[in-house]
Amino acid sequence: IKNFLTGGMPVHICIAQNYPNPFNPVTSIKYQIPKESFVTISVYNLLGHKVVDLVSDIQPVGYHNIMWNSTDMSGKSVSSGVYIYTITAGDYRAVKKMILIK
């Protein structure tokens, strides 16, 4: 994500690959929003079951960073494996994968 490095206001919405990846037990996901939007960032297992919503709120213009501590909606630690994370904001949707190694 070029603008994460160069500064300035974001001109498009995007989400970066989580870092570190693979991770244990915490990873960071950066994203940028060029206009105030309702944003949802969710994590799914490979069976398509939702593990947790990391963001589900109106987000202001700018650069954002959310951490995931490898826990589910009830706060329980999830198992090692591949997880999918999605961002939805307006008409924009992106999907990326990450790997948890314990």
Secondary structure, 3 states (H helix, E strand, C coil): CHHHHHCCCCCCCEECCCECCCECCCEEEEEEECCCEEEEEEEEECCCCEEEEEEEEEECCEEEEEEECCECCCCCECCCEEEEEEEEECCEEEEEEEEECC
